[in-house]
Amino acid sequence: MGYHHLLTYPQPDEGGASLRGAGFTFIGEAGGDSWSRGARPRSDRTPTGRKYRWELRV
């Protein structure tokens, strides 16, 4: 389909068993900050805590 890798960022409490089973590799922690900035204010509608980065290379 033209892609080289897939990324997903679940929350740490989600475990990751299904991702491991699907062939994803744990890369590390990511994120944790708000999307809102002074020049472009945003209201956060999703959790802004740390997330885990998982990758699947094809």
C-alpha distance matrix in Angstrom:
0.0 3.8 5.9 9.0 11.0 11.9 15.5 18.0 21.7 23.8 27.6 29.6 31.3 28.2 28.4 25.0 25.6 22.5 20.3 22.0 21.6 17.8 17.8 18.0 20.5 23.2 23.5 26.5 28.0 26.9 28.1 31.2 32.4 32.7 30.5 33.8 35.5 38.6 37.0 34.5 35.8 33.5 34.5 32.5 31.3 29.4 31.0 31.3 32.2 30.6 27.3 25.5 22.3 19.9 16.9 14.3 13.1 10.6
3.8 0.0 3.8 6.7 9.5 11.3 14.7 17.7 21.3 23.9 27.6 29.6 31.7 28.8 29.0 25.5 26.5 23.8 21.1 22.6 22.8 19.1 18.4 18.1 20.1 22.6 22.3 25.3 26.8 25.5 26.8 30.1 31.1 31.5 29.3 32.5 33.8 36.9 35.2 32.9 34.6 32.6 33.9 32.0 31.2 29.4 30.8 30.7 31.6 29.8 26.6 24.9 21.4 19.4 16.1 13.9 12.1 10.0
5.9 3.8 0.0 3.8 5.9 7.6 11.0 14.2 17.7 20.4 24.0 25.9 28.2 25.4 25.5 22.1 23.4 20.9 18.0 19.5 20.1 16.5 15.6 14.8 16.6 18.9 18.5 21.5 23.0 21.8 23.2 26.6 27.8 28.5 26.5 29.9 31.2 34.5 33.0 30.8 32.3 30.2 31.4 29.3 28.6 26.5 27.6 27.4 28.1 26.2 23.0 21.1 17.6 15.6 12.4 10.4 9.0 7.8
9.0 6.7 3.8 0.0 3.8 7.1 10.3 13.9 17.2 20.1 23.6 25.0 27.5 24.9 24.6 21.1 22.4 20.4 17.1 18.1 19.1 15.8 14.1 13.1 14.2 16.7 16.1 19.3 21.3 20.5 22.4 25.9 27.3 28.5 26.8 30.3 31.5 34.8 33.6 31.6 33.1 31.2 32.4 30.1 29.7 27.3 27.9 27.4 27.6 25.2 22.1 19.8 16.2 14.1 10.4 8.5 6.1 5.5
11.0 9.5 5.9 3.8 0.0 3.8 6.8 10.3 13.6 16.4 19.9 21.2 23.7 21.2 20.9 17.5 19.0 17.2 13.8 14.9 16.3 13.2 11.5 9.8 11.0 13.2 12.8 15.9 17.8 17.2 19.2 22.7 24.4 25.7 24.4 28.0 29.4 32.9 32.1 30.0 31.1 29.0 30.0 27.4 26.9 24.3 24.6 24.1 24.2 21.7 18.5 16.1 12.5 10.3 6.8 5.3 4.3 5.8
11.9 11.3 7.6 7.1 3.8 0.0 3.8 6.9 10.5 13.1 16.7 18.4 20.6 18.0 18.1 14.9 16.7 14.7 11.4 13.3 14.7 11.6 10.8 8.6 10.4 12.0 12.1 14.7 16.1 15.3 17.1 20.3 22.1 23.2 22.0 25.7 27.5 31.1 30.4 28.1 28.9 26.4 27.1 24.3 23.6 20.9 21.3 21.1 21.3 19.2 15.7 13.7 10.4 8.2 5.6 5.1 6.6 8.4
15.5 14.7 11.0 10.3 6.8 3.8 0.0 3.8 6.9 9.9 13.3 15.1 17.7 15.5 15.8 13.0 15.5 14.1 10.7 12.9 15.0 12.5 11.9 8.7 9.7 10.1 9.8 11.8 12.6 11.6 13.4 16.5 18.4 19.7 18.9 22.7 24.5 28.2 27.9 25.6 26.1 23.7 24.2 21.3 20.8 17.9 17.9 17.6 17.6 15.4 12.0 10.2 6.9 5.7 4.7 6.6 9.0 11.6
18.0 17.7 14.2 13.9 10.3 6.9 3.8 0.0 3.8 6.3 9.9 12.0 14.3 12.0 12.9 10.6 13.5 12.1 9.2 12.1 14.2 12.2 12.4 9.2 10.4 9.9 10.3 11.4 11.4 10.6 12.0 14.5 16.8 17.9 17.5 21.3 23.6 27.4 27.4 24.9 24.9 22.1 22.1 18.9 18.1 14.9 14.8 14.9 14.8 13.0 9.4 8.1 6.0 5.4 6.7 8.9 12.0 14.6
21.7 21.3 17.7 17.2 13.6 10.5 6.9 3.8 0.0 3.8 6.7 9.0 11.7 10.2 11.6 10.2 13.8 13.2 10.7 13.4 16.0 14.8 15.0 11.5 11.8 10.0 10.1 9.8 8.8 7.8 8.8 11.0 13.5 15.0 15.2 18.9 21.3 25.1 25.6 23.2 22.8 20.1 19.8 16.3 15.8 12.4 11.6 11.5 11.1 9.3 5.7 5.3 4.8 6.4 9.0 12.0 15.1 18.0
23.8 23.9 20.4 20.1 16.4 13.1 9.9 6.3 3.8 0.0 3.8 6.5 8.3 6.5 8.5 8.0 11.6 11.3 9.8 12.6 15.0 14.4 15.2 12.2 12.8 10.8 12.0 11.2 10.0 9.9 10.8 11.8 14.7 16.0 16.8 20.3 23.1 26.9 27.7 25.1 24.2 21.2 20.2 16.6 15.5 11.8 10.5 11.4 10.5 9.2 5.7 5.7 7.2 8.1 11.3 13.9 17.4 20.1
27.6 27.6 24.0 23.6 19.9 16.7 13.3 9.9 6.7 3.8 0.0 3.8 5.6 5.7 8.1 9.2 12.8 13.4 12.4 14.8 17.3 17.3 18.1 15.1 15.1 12.5 13.4 11.7 9.6 9.9 10.3 10.1 13.3 14.9 16.5 19.6 22.5 26.1 27.5 25.1 23.7 20.8 19.4 15.6 14.8 11.0 8.7 9.6 7.8 7.0 4.6 6.1 9.1 10.8 14.4 17.2 20.7 23.6
29.6 29.6 25.9 25.0 21.2 18.4 15.1 12.0 9.0 6.5 3.8 0.0 3.8 5.5 6.3 8.3 11.7 13.4 12.6 14.0 16.9 17.6 18.0 15.1 14.5 11.4 12.6 10.4 8.7 10.4 11.6 11.3 14.9 17.1 19.1 22.2 24.8 28.4 30.0 27.9 26.5 23.8 22.5 18.7 18.2 14.5 11.6 12.0 9.1 7.4 5.8 6.0 9.6 11.2 15.0 17.9 21.3 24.4
31.3 31.7 28.2 27.5 23.7 20.6 17.7 14.3 11.7 8.3 5.6 3.8 0.0 3.8 5.5 8.7 11.3 13.1 13.3 14.9 17.0 18.3 19.3 16.9 16.8 14.1 15.9 14.0 12.5 14.1 14.9 14.1 17.5 19.2 21.4 24.2 27.1 30.6 32.3 30.0 28.3 25.3 23.5 19.7 18.7 15.1 12.3 13.7 11.1 10.4 9.2 9.6 13.0 13.9 17.6 20.1 23.7 26.5
28.2 28.8 25.4 24.9 21.2 18.0 15.5 12.0 10.2 6.5 5.7 5.5 3.8 0.0 3.8 6.0 8.5 9.6 10.1 12.1 13.9 14.9 16.3 14.2 14.8 12.8 15.2 14.2 13.3 14.6 15.7 15.7 19.0 20.4 21.9 25.1 28.1 31.7 33.0 30.4 29.0 25.8 24.1 20.3 18.8 15.1 13.2 14.9 13.0 12.1 9.8 9.4 12.0 12.1 15.5 17.5 21.2 23.7
28.4 29.0 25.5 24.6 20.9 18.1 15.8 12.9 11.6 8.5 8.1 6.3 5.5 3.8 0.0 3.8 5.9 8.3 8.8 9.7 11.8 13.5 14.5 12.7 12.8 10.9 13.8 13.1 13.1 15.2 17.1 17.4 21.0 22.9 24.5 27.7 30.5 34.2 35.5 33.1 31.8 28.9 27.4 23.6 22.3 18.6 16.5 17.6 15.3 13.6 11.1 9.6 11.9 11.4 14.7 16.5 20.1 22.7
25.0 25.5 22.1 21.1 17.5 14.9 13.0 10.6 10.2 8.0 9.2 8.3 8.7 6.0 3.8 0.0 3.8 5.5 5.1 6.2 8.6 9.9 10.8 9.0 9.6 8.5 11.8 12.1 12.9 14.9 17.1 18.2 21.7 23.6 24.6 28.1 30.8 34.5 35.5 33.0 32.2 29.2 28.1 24.4 23.0 19.3 17.7 18.7 16.7 14.7 11.5 9.1 10.2 8.6 11.5 12.9 16.5 19.0
25.6 26.5 23.4 22.4 19.0 16.7 15.5 13.5 13.8 11.6 12.8 11.7 11.3 8.5 5.9 3.8 0.0 3.8 5.4 5.2 6.1 8.6 10.0 9.7 10.8 10.7 14.4 15.2 16.5 18.6 20.9 22.0 25.5 27.3 28.3 31.8 34.5 38.3 39.2 36.7 35.8 32.7 31.5 27.8 26.2 22.6 21.1 22.3 20.4 18.4 15.3 12.8 13.6 11.4 13.6 14.0 17.5 19.4
22.5 23.8 20.9 20.4 17.2 14.7 14.1 12.1 13.2 11.3 13.4 13.4 13.1 9.6 8.3 5.5 3.8 0.0 3.8 5.5 4.9 6.2 8.8 8.8 11.2 11.9 15.4 16.7 17.8 19.3 21.4 22.7 25.9 27.3 27.9 31.5 34.3 38.0 38.6 35.9 35.1 31.9 30.8 27.2 25.3 21.9 21.0 22.5 21.2 19.5 16.1 13.8 13.9 11.2 12.8 12.6 16.1 17.5
20.3 21.1 18.0 17.1 13.8 11.4 10.7 9.2 10.7 9.8 12.4 12.6 13.3 10.1 8.8 5.1 5.4 3.8 0.0 3.8 5.3 5.0 6.4 5.3 7.8 8.7 12.0 13.7 15.2 16.5 18.9 20.7 23.8 25.5 25.8 29.5 32.1 35.8 36.3 33.7 33.3 30.3 29.5 26.0 24.5 21.0 20.2 21.1 19.8 17.7 14.1 11.3 10.7 7.7 9.0 9.0 12.6 14.6
22.0 22.6 19.5 18.1 14.9 13.3 12.9 12.1 13.4 12.6 14.8 14.0 14.9 12.1 9.7 6.2 5.2 5.5 3.8 0.0 3.8 5.4 5.2 5.2 6.6 8.1 11.8 13.8 16.0 18.0 20.8 22.7 26.0 28.0 28.6 32.3 34.6 38.4 38.9 36.6 36.2 33.4 32.7 29.1 27.9 24.2 23.1 23.7 22.0 19.4 16.0 12.8 12.2 9.0 9.9 9.7 12.7 14.7
21.6 22.8 20.1 19.1 16.3 14.7 15.0 14.2 16.0 15.0 17.3 16.9 17.0 13.9 11.8 8.6 6.1 4.9 5.3 3.8 0.0 3.8 5.5 7.4 9.8 11.8 15.4 17.5 19.6 21.4 24.0 25.8 29.0 30.8 31.1 34.8 37.4 41.1 41.5 39.0 38.6 35.6 34.7 31.2 29.6 26.1 25.2 26.3 24.8 22.6 19.1 16.1 15.5 12.1 12.5 11.3 14.1 15.1
17.8 19.1 16.5 15.8 13.2 11.6 12.5 12.2 14.8 14.4 17.3 17.6 18.3 14.9 13.5 9.9 8.6 6.2 5.0 5.4 3.8 0.0 3.8 5.8 9.3 11.8 14.9 17.5 19.5 20.7 23.1 25.3 28.2 29.7 29.6 33.3 35.8 39.6 39.7 37.0 36.9 33.9 33.4 30.0 28.3 25.0 24.7 25.7 24.6 22.5 18.8 15.9 14.5 10.9 10.5 8.5 11.3 12.0
17.8 18.4 15.6 14.1 11.5 10.8 11.9 12.4 15.0 15.2 18.1 18.0 19.3 16.3 14.5 10.8 10.0 8.8 6.4 5.2 5.5 3.8 0.0 3.8 6.6 9.9 12.7 15.7 18.3 19.7 22.5 25.0 28.0 29.8 29.8 33.6 35.7 39.5 39.5 37.1 37.3 34.6 34.3 31.0 29.8 26.4 25.7 26.2 24.9 22.3 18.7 15.4 13.6 9.8 8.6 6.5 8.7 9.9
18.0 18.1 14.8 13.1 9.8 8.6 8.7 9.2 11.5 12.2 15.1 15.1 16.9 14.2 12.7 9.0 9.7 8.8 5.3 5.2 7.4 5.8 3.8 0.0 3.8 6.7 9.3 12.2 14.6 15.9 18.8 21.3 24.3 26.2 26.2 30.0 32.1 35.8 35.9 33.7 33.8 31.2 31.1 27.7 26.8 23.3 22.6 22.7 21.5 18.8 15.2 11.8 9.8 6.0 5.2 4.6 7.8 10.2
20.5 20.1 16.6 14.2 11.0 10.4 9.7 10.4 11.8 12.8 15.1 14.5 16.8 14.8 12.8 9.6 10.8 11.2 7.8 6.6 9.8 9.3 6.6 3.8 0.0 3.8 6.2 9.4 12.5 14.3 17.6 20.2 23.3 25.7 26.0 29.7 31.5 35.2 35.5 33.6 33.8 31.4 31.4 28.0 27.6 24.0 22.8 22.4 20.7 17.6 14.3 10.7 8.6 5.4 5.3 6.3 8.6 11.8
23.2 22.6 18.9 16.7 13.2 12.0 10.1 9.9 10.0 10.8 12.5 11.4 14.1 12.8 10.9 8.5 10.7 11.9 8.7 8.1 11.8 11.8 9.9 6.7 3.8 0.0 3.8 6.0 8.9 11.3 14.7 17.1 20.3 23.0 23.7 27.3 29.1 32.8 33.4 31.6 31.6 29.3 29.2 25.8 25.5 21.9 20.2 19.6 17.6 14.2 11.3 7.5 6.2 4.6 6.6 9.1 11.7 15.1
23.5 22.3 18.5 16.1 12.8 12.1 9.8 10.3 10.1 12.0 13.4 12.6 15.9 15.2 13.8 11.8 14.4 15.4 12.0 11.8 15.4 14.9 12.7 9.3 6.2 3.8 0.0 3.8 7.2 9.1 12.8 15.6 18.5 21.4 22.0 25.5 26.9 30.5 31.0 29.5 29.8 27.9 28.2 24.9 25.3 21.8 20.1 18.8 17.0 13.4 10.9 7.5 5.4 5.5 6.8 10.1 11.8 15.6
26.5 25.3 21.5 19.3 15.9 14.7 11.8 11.4 9.8 11.2 11.7 10.4 14.0 14.2 13.1 12.1 15.2 16.7 13.7 13.8 17.5 17.5 15.7 12.2 9.4 6.0 3.8 0.0 3.8 6.6 10.4 12.7 15.8 19.0 20.1 23.5 24.8 28.4 29.3 28.0 27.9 26.1 26.3 23.0 23.6 20.1 18.0 16.3 14.0 10.3 8.6 5.7 5.4 7.5 9.9 13.4 15.5 19.2
28.0 26.8 23.0 21.3 17.8 16.1 12.6 11.4 8.8 10.0 9.6 8.7 12.5 13.3 13.1 12.9 16.5 17.8 15.2 16.0 19.6 19.5 18.3 14.6 12.5 8.9 7.2 3.8 0.0 3.8 7.2 9.0 12.3 15.5 17.0 20.3 21.7 25.2 26.5 25.1 24.8 23.0 23.0 19.7 20.6 17.2 14.7 12.8 10.4 6.7 5.7 4.5 5.9 9.2 12.0 15.8 18.1 21.8
26.9 25.5 21.8 20.5 17.2 15.3 11.6 10.6 7.8 9.9 9.9 10.4 14.1 14.6 15.2 14.9 18.6 19.3 16.5 18.0 21.4 20.7 19.7 15.9 14.3 11.3 9.1 6.6 3.8 0.0 3.8 6.7 9.4 12.4 13.5 16.8 18.3 21.9 22.9 21.5 21.3 19.6 20.0 16.9 18.0 15.0 13.0 10.6 9.2 6.0 5.3 5.8 6.2 10.0 12.4 16.2 18.3 21.9
28.1 26.8 23.2 22.4 19.2 17.1 13.4 12.0 8.8 10.8 10.3 11.6 14.9 15.7 17.1 17.1 20.9 21.4 18.9 20.8 24.0 23.1 22.5 18.8 17.6 14.7 12.8 10.4 7.2 3.8 0.0 3.7 5.8 8.6 9.9 13.1 14.7 18.3 19.5 18.0 17.6 16.0 16.4 13.4 15.0 12.3 10.5 7.6 7.1 5.3 6.0 8.4 9.1 12.8 15.2 18.8 21.0 24.3
31.2 30.1 26.6 25.9 22.7 20.3 16.5 14.5 11.0 11.8 10.1 11.3 14.1 15.7 17.4 18.2 22.0 22.7 20.7 22.7 25.8 25.3 25.0 21.3 20.2 17.1 15.6 12.7 9.0 6.7 3.7 0.0 3.8 6.9 9.5 12.1 14.0 17.5 19.3 17.8 16.7 15.1 14.9 11.8 13.7 11.1 8.6 5.2 4.2 4.0 6.8 10.0 11.8 15.5 18.3 21.9 24.4 27.7
32.4 31.1 27.8 27.3 24.4 22.1 18.4 16.8 13.5 14.7 13.3 14.9 17.5 19.0 21.0 21.7 25.5 25.9 23.8 26.0 29.0 28.2 28.0 24.3 23.3 20.3 18.5 15.8 12.3 9.4 5.8 3.8 0.0 3.8 6.6 8.7 10.3 13.7 15.7 14.4 13.3 12.1 12.4 10.0 12.7 11.2 9.5 5.7 6.8 7.8 10.2 13.5 14.7 18.4 20.8 24.3 26.5 29.7
32.7 31.5 28.5 28.5 25.7 23.2 19.7 17.9 15.0 16.0 14.9 17.1 19.2 20.4 22.9 23.6 27.3 27.3 25.5 28.0 30.8 29.7 29.8 26.2 25.7 23.0 21.4 19.0 15.5 12.4 8.6 6.9 3.8 0.0 3.8 5.4 7.9 11.3 13.3 11.5 9.9 8.4 8.7 6.8 10.0 9.5 8.9 5.8 8.5 10.6 12.6 16.0 17.1 20.5 22.7 26.0 28.3 31.2
30.5 29.3 26.5 26.8 24.4 22.0 18.9 17.5 15.2 16.8 16.5 19.1 21.4 21.9 24.5 24.6 28.3 27.9 25.8 28.6 31.1 29.6 29.8 26.2 26.0 23.7 22.0 20.1 17.0 13.5 9.9 9.5 6.6 3.8 0.0 3.8 6.6 10.2 11.1 8.7 7.9 6.3 7.9 6.8 9.9 10.0 10.6 8.2 11.4 13.0 14.1 17.2 17.5 20.7 22.4 25.4 27.4 30.0
33.8 32.5 29.9 30.3 28.0 25.7 22.7 21.3 18.9 20.3 19.6 22.2 24.2 25.1 27.7 28.1 31.8 31.5 29.5 32.3 34.8 33.3 33.6 30.0 29.7 27.3 25.5 23.5 20.3 16.8 13.1 12.1 8.7 5.4 3.8 0.0 3.8 7.0 8.5 6.3 4.6 4.4 6.7 7.3 11.0 12.1 12.9 10.6 13.8 15.9 17.5 20.7 21.2 24.4 26.1 29.2 31.1 33.7
35.5 33.8 31.2 31.5 29.4 27.5 24.5 23.6 21.3 23.1 22.5 24.8 27.1 28.1 30.5 30.8 34.5 34.3 32.1 34.6 37.4 35.8 35.7 32.1 31.5 29.1 26.9 24.8 21.7 18.3 14.7 14.0 10.3 7.9 6.6 3.8 0.0 3.8 5.5 5.1 5.2 7.2 10.1 11.1 14.8 15.8 16.3 13.6 16.4 18.0 19.8 22.8 23.1 26.4 27.9 31.0 32.5 35.2
38.6 36.9 34.5 34.8 32.9 31.1 28.2 27.4 25.1 26.9 26.1 28.4 30.6 31.7 34.2 34.5 38.3 38.0 35.8 38.4 41.1 39.6 39.5 35.8 35.2 32.8 30.5 28.4 25.2 21.9 18.3 17.5 13.7 11.3 10.2 7.0 3.8 0.0 3.8 5.5 5.8 9.1 12.0 13.9 17.5 19.0 19.6 17.0 19.7 21.5 23.5 26.5 26.8 30.2 31.6 34.6 36.1 38.7
37.0 35.2 33.0 33.6 32.1 30.4 27.9 27.4 25.6 27.7 27.5 30.0 32.3 33.0 35.5 35.5 39.2 38.6 36.3 38.9 41.5 39.7 39.5 35.9 35.5 33.4 31.0 29.3 26.5 22.9 19.5 19.3 15.7 13.3 11.1 8.5 5.5 3.8 0.0 3.8 6.4 9.8 13.3 15.3 18.6 20.2 21.3 18.9 21.8 23.3 24.8 27.5 27.4 30.5 31.5 34.3 35.5 37.9
34.5 32.9 30.8 31.6 30.0 28.1 25.6 24.9 23.2 25.1 25.1 27.9 30.0 30.4 33.1 33.0 36.7 35.9 33.7 36.6 39.0 37.0 37.1 33.7 33.6 31.6 29.5 28.0 25.1 21.5 18.0 17.8 14.4 11.5 8.7 6.3 5.1 5.5 3.8 0.0 3.8 6.5 10.2 12.2 15.2 17.0 18.6 16.6 19.9 21.6 22.8 25.6 25.4 28.4 29.4 32.1 33.5 35.8
35.8 34.6 32.3 33.1 31.1 28.9 26.1 24.9 22.8 24.2 23.7 26.5 28.3 29.0 31.8 32.2 35.8 35.1 33.3 36.2 38.6 36.9 37.3 33.8 33.8 31.6 29.8 27.9 24.8 21.3 17.6 16.7 13.3 9.9 7.9 4.6 5.2 5.8 6.4 3.8 0.0 3.8 7.0 9.6 12.7 14.9 16.4 14.7 18.1 20.4 21.9 25.1 25.4 28.5 29.9 32.7 34.5 36.9
33.5 32.6 30.2 31.2 29.0 26.4 23.7 22.1 20.1 21.2 20.8 23.8 25.3 25.8 28.9 29.2 32.7 31.9 30.3 33.4 35.6 33.9 34.6 31.2 31.4 29.3 27.9 26.1 23.0 19.6 16.0 15.1 12.1 8.4 6.3 4.4 7.2 9.1 9.8 6.5 3.8 0.0 3.8 6.2 9.0 11.4 13.3 12.2 15.9 18.3 19.4 22.7 23.2 26.0 27.6 30.3 32.4 34.7
34.5 33.9 31.4 32.4 30.0 27.1 24.2 22.1 19.8 20.2 19.4 22.5 23.5 24.1 27.4 28.1 31.5 30.8 29.5 32.7 34.7 33.4 34.3 31.1 31.4 29.2 28.2 26.3 23.0 20.0 16.4 14.9 12.4 8.7 7.9 6.7 10.1 12.0 13.3 10.2 7.0 3.8 0.0 3.8 6.2 9.2 11.2 11.0 14.7 17.6 18.8 22.3 23.3 26.0 28.0 30.7 33.1 35.4
32.5 32.0 29.3 30.1 27.4 24.3 21.3 18.9 16.3 16.6 15.6 18.7 19.7 20.3 23.6 24.4 27.8 27.2 26.0 29.1 31.2 30.0 31.0 27.7 28.0 25.8 24.9 23.0 19.7 16.9 13.4 11.8 10.0 6.8 6.8 7.3 11.1 13.9 15.3 12.2 9.6 6.2 3.8 0.0 3.8 5.7 7.4 7.5 11.2 14.2 15.2 18.7 19.9 22.6 24.8 27.6 30.2 32.7
31.3 31.2 28.6 29.7 26.9 23.6 20.8 18.1 15.8 15.5 14.8 18.2 18.7 18.8 22.3 23.0 26.2 25.3 24.5 27.9 29.6 28.3 29.8 26.8 27.6 25.5 25.3 23.6 20.6 18.0 15.0 13.7 12.7 10.0 9.9 11.0 14.8 17.5 18.6 15.2 12.7 9.0 6.2 3.8 0.0 3.8 6.9 8.7 12.2 15.1 15.4 18.7 20.0 22.2 24.4 26.9 29.7 31.9
29.4 29.4 26.5 27.3 24.3 20.9 17.9 14.9 12.4 11.8 11.0 14.5 15.1 15.1 18.6 19.3 22.6 21.9 21.0 24.2 26.1 25.0 26.4 23.3 24.0 21.9 21.8 20.1 17.2 15.0 12.3 11.1 11.2 9.5 10.0 12.1 15.8 19.0 20.2 17.0 14.9 11.4 9.2 5.7 3.8 0.0 3.8 6.3 9.2 11.9 11.9 15.1 16.5 18.8 21.2 23.8 26.8 29.1
31.0 30.8 27.6 27.9 24.6 21.3 17.9 14.8 11.6 10.5 8.7 11.6 12.3 13.2 16.5 17.7 21.1 21.0 20.2 23.1 25.2 24.7 25.7 22.6 22.8 20.2 20.1 18.0 14.7 13.0 10.5 8.6 9.5 8.9 10.6 12.9 16.3 19.6 21.3 18.6 16.4 13.3 11.2 7.4 6.9 3.8 0.0 3.8 5.8 8.8 9.4 13.0 15.1 17.7 20.6 23.5 26.6 29.3
31.3 30.7 27.4 27.4 24.1 21.1 17.6 14.9 11.5 11.4 9.6 12.0 13.7 14.9 17.6 18.7 22.3 22.5 21.1 23.7 26.3 25.7 26.2 22.7 22.4 19.6 18.8 16.3 12.8 10.6 7.6 5.2 5.7 5.8 8.2 10.6 13.6 17.0 18.9 16.6 14.7 12.2 11.0 7.5 8.7 6.3 3.8 0.0 3.8 6.8 8.4 12.2 14.2 17.3 20.1 23.3 26.2 29.1
32.2 31.6 28.1 27.6 24.2 21.3 17.6 14.8 11.1 10.5 7.8 9.1 11.1 13.0 15.3 16.7 20.4 21.2 19.8 22.0 24.8 24.6 24.9 21.5 20.7 17.6 17.0 14.0 10.4 9.2 7.1 4.2 6.8 8.5 11.4 13.8 16.4 19.7 21.8 19.9 18.1 15.9 14.7 11.2 12.2 9.2 5.8 3.8 0.0 3.8 6.4 10.1 12.8 16.1 19.3 22.7 25.6 28.8
30.6 29.8 26.2 25.2 21.7 19.2 15.4 13.0 9.3 9.2 7.0 7.4 10.4 12.1 13.6 14.7 18.4 19.5 17.7 19.4 22.6 22.5 22.3 18.8 17.6 14.2 13.4 10.3 6.7 6.0 5.3 4.0 7.8 10.6 13.0 15.9 18.0 21.5 23.3 21.6 20.4 18.3 17.6 14.2 15.1 11.9 8.8 6.8 3.8 0.0 3.8 7.0 9.8 13.2 16.5 20.0 22.8 26.2
27.3 26.6 23.0 22.1 18.5 15.7 12.0 9.4 5.7 5.7 4.6 5.8 9.2 9.8 11.1 11.5 15.3 16.1 14.1 16.0 19.1 18.8 18.7 15.2 14.3 11.3 10.9 8.6 5.7 5.3 6.0 6.8 10.2 12.6 14.1 17.5 19.8 23.5 24.8 22.8 21.9 19.4 18.8 15.2 15.4 11.9 9.4 8.4 6.4 3.8 0.0 3.8 6.6 9.7 13.1 16.5 19.5 22.8
25.5 24.9 21.1 19.8 16.1 13.7 10.2 8.1 5.3 5.7 6.1 6.0 9.6 9.4 9.6 9.1 12.8 13.8 11.3 12.8 16.1 15.9 15.4 11.8 10.7 7.5 7.5 5.7 4.5 5.8 8.4 10.0 13.5 16.0 17.2 20.7 22.8 26.5 27.5 25.6 25.1 22.7 22.3 18.7 18.7 15.1 13.0 12.2 10.1 7.0 3.8 0.0 3.8 6.5 10.0 13.5 16.5 19.9
22.3 21.4 17.6 16.2 12.5 10.4 6.9 6.0 4.8 7.2 9.1 9.6 13.0 12.0 11.9 10.2 13.6 13.9 10.7 12.2 15.5 14.5 13.6 9.8 8.6 6.2 5.4 5.4 5.9 6.2 9.1 11.8 14.7 17.1 17.5 21.2 23.1 26.8 27.4 25.4 25.4 23.2 23.3 19.9 20.0 16.5 15.1 14.2 12.8 9.8 6.6 3.8 0.0 3.8 6.7 10.4 13.1 16.5
19.9 19.4 15.6 14.1 10.3 8.2 5.7 5.4 6.4 8.1 10.8 11.2 13.9 12.1 11.4 8.6 11.4 11.2 7.7 9.0 12.1 10.9 9.8 6.0 5.4 4.6 5.5 7.5 9.2 10.0 12.8 15.5 18.4 20.5 20.7 24.4 26.4 30.2 30.5 28.4 28.5 26.0 26.0 22.6 22.2 18.8 17.7 17.3 16.1 13.2 9.7 6.5 3.8 0.0 3.8 7.0 10.2 13.5
16.9 16.1 12.4 10.4 6.8 5.6 4.7 6.7 9.0 11.3 14.4 15.0 17.6 15.5 14.7 11.5 13.6 12.8 9.0 9.9 12.5 10.5 8.6 5.2 5.3 6.6 6.8 9.9 12.0 12.4 15.2 18.3 20.8 22.7 22.4 26.1 27.9 31.6 31.5 29.4 29.9 27.6 28.0 24.8 24.4 21.2 20.6 20.1 19.3 16.5 13.1 10.0 6.7 3.8 0.0 3.8 6.5 9.9
14.3 13.9 10.4 8.5 5.3 5.1 6.6 8.9 12.0 13.9 17.2 17.9 20.1 17.5 16.5 12.9 14.0 12.6 9.0 9.7 11.3 8.5 6.5 4.6 6.3 9.1 10.1 13.4 15.8 16.2 18.8 21.9 24.3 26.0 25.4 29.2 31.0 34.6 34.3 32.1 32.7 30.3 30.7 27.6 26.9 23.8 23.5 23.3 22.7 20.0 16.5 13.5 10.4 7.0 3.8 0.0 3.8 6.5
13.1 12.1 9.0 6.1 4.3 6.6 9.0 12.0 15.1 17.4 20.7 21.3 23.7 21.2 20.1 16.5 17.5 16.1 12.6 12.7 14.1 11.3 8.7 7.8 8.6 11.7 11.8 15.5 18.1 18.3 21.0 24.4 26.5 28.3 27.4 31.1 32.5 36.1 35.5 33.5 34.5 32.4 33.1 30.2 29.7 26.8 26.6 26.2 25.6 22.8 19.5 16.5 13.1 10.2 6.5 3.8 0.0 3.8
10.6 10.0 7.8 5.5 5.8 8.4 11.6 14.6 18.0 20.1 23.6 24.4 26.5 23.7 22.7 19.0 19.4 17.5 14.6 14.7 15.1 12.0 9.9 10.2 11.8 15.1 15.6 19.2 21.8 21.9 24.3 27.7 29.7 31.2 30.0 33.7 35.2 38.7 37.9 35.8 36.9 34.7 35.4 32.7 31.9 29.1 29.3 29.1 28.8 26.2 22.8 19.9 16.5 13.5 9.9 6.5 3.8 0.0
